[in-house]
Structure formats: structure tokens, C-alpha cells
């Protein structure tokens, strides 16, 4: 069974915490961490923007990433939320099995 990290940006602490809670409550992730104070620079609608954002990162099963993306799009305020993932290739086997257990529906 594959596992993945995920990375989501949010515009406020309230929104980041809501996203994290919804993902955990729906067993789409084993764990979500919220990090604050991130400066994001990006282009949007032809303008360079600088915004303070928060990150929601965590661990899930790879086969749940599609559902995770759809759930984030349901609850996120952004038109095009950043939701990306990459595989976990190695780690503490007990922790990896914990991810599997916590994401069973």
C-alpha cells in the first residue's frame, strides 16, 4: 500500500484548521499539521501577488489523494486551491502502518 505527503495552502488559520479537521474526520488523512507565517509569491490574473498563507501538510494513503483533493475543493475558499502530493518512499514501518490504520473507513 502506498502512502503520500500532501501540501495545501490556506489564507487564514481558521480555514487551515477547518481543512485539517475535515480531512481527519473523513479518514482521508492520518495526520495534518498546520504551519503559519508563510510568505507566498505568485502570479494571479496577470499580477504578481504576495500573500501571507498557512500550510496544511500531512500523511495519507496514495489511493486517497483524489478524494482528498475533491474534499479540499469543496471546503476551500480559493478558486484554485493548491493541493499537491508526493510519495513517501521510506520511513518508520510502525508509523507507516499507523497511516494505513487511521485512513480506513
Secondary structure, DSSP 4 states (H G I P E B T S, - for coil): --EEEEEEEESSHHHHHHHHHHHHHTTS-SEEEEEEEEEEEEEETTEEEEEEEEEEEEEEEGGGHHHHHHHHHHH-SSTT--EEEEEE-S--HHHHHHHHHHT--
